[in-house]
Amino acid sequence: MEKDDIKRYLQNFKGTMLDARIRDRLAEIKQVEVENGDQAGAKDTWCLEQVYKIVNHYVSAYSCLKENKHFDAWNHYDRADIEFSFLKKHLDYTDNKFKLLFIYNYIPKFQKLFPYQYFMSRESIVKSEHCSVCGQKLSLRQSCGHHVGEIYNGEQCFRVVDDLEFLGMAIVKNPFDKYTVLFPQGMEYNYHMLDKLVEHLDSPFEKWDLRISKELRKEYRNIGRNKPCPCNSGEKYKKCCYQSGNDRYEHYRILFLEKKTNFYEPVTMINTWK
């Protein structure tokens, strides 16, 4: 399989499992390009390797959801997003080449339906690091000339941490490392919305839309602003939940854009925990 064959395969792929031989074949092609001094060719092949990783993580997440492996699916979406961040500056995906624009738009839609809200974030100080390309030790006053994120000999430059001082952990809501989900002992997440979506999906590349609106909670309807707040705080409604927004909830509406027949699921209140 030559590089052009791989490009056509990835461009036309619509399944749920990629050909596992592609990754090894791309590595072989890139090695030859590097040996021949073809930096442009090696970079192009690196881009294809990233495309393979992104698509593979995306479809693997779909397969995990079908098997109710929710946290595994979450990690695949997170990894696809990270690999995407490496590729963005090197490949124009705005024309949906390799379905990358589709994946870029749908990862956050899927993530929004997961019940995860709190994560751990490490606090640390990097004390020593070196360049992944040349191995040189780096400091504020000493640079090797290789730029983080650029491609050299078919590999992306990054900084390898040799020594790190761990300071502590913080609980956050929107971390960069989204795999650090908190799983409180004795509590189980409720994946009802996600499961309902996947139940009706026939492909990881099927089109659907997620619309979120703020709706007034039942107990706050027909309450005058100067009346006591239904939350029993003792404050007037206008100075309590009306002001804070606690009188409203997020209403998630999923629209399937490619179904030939219409169906309707009744509105259901879903809690984060079962």
Buried (B, 14 or more C-beta within 10 A) or exposed (E): BEBEEBBEBBEEBEEEEBBEEBBEBBEEBBBEBBEEEBBEBBBBBBBBBBBBBBBBBBBBBBBBBBEEBBBBBBBBBBBBBBBBEBBEEBBEBEEEBBBBBBBBEBBEBBBEBBBBEEBBBEEEEEEEBBBBBEEEEBEEEEEBEBEEEBBBBBBBBBEEEEEEEEEEEEEEEEBEEBBBBEEEEEEEBBBBBBBBBBEEBEEBBBEBEBEEEEEEEEEBEEBEEEEBBBBEEEBBBBEBBBBEEBBBBEEBEBEBEEEEEEEEEEEEEEEEEE
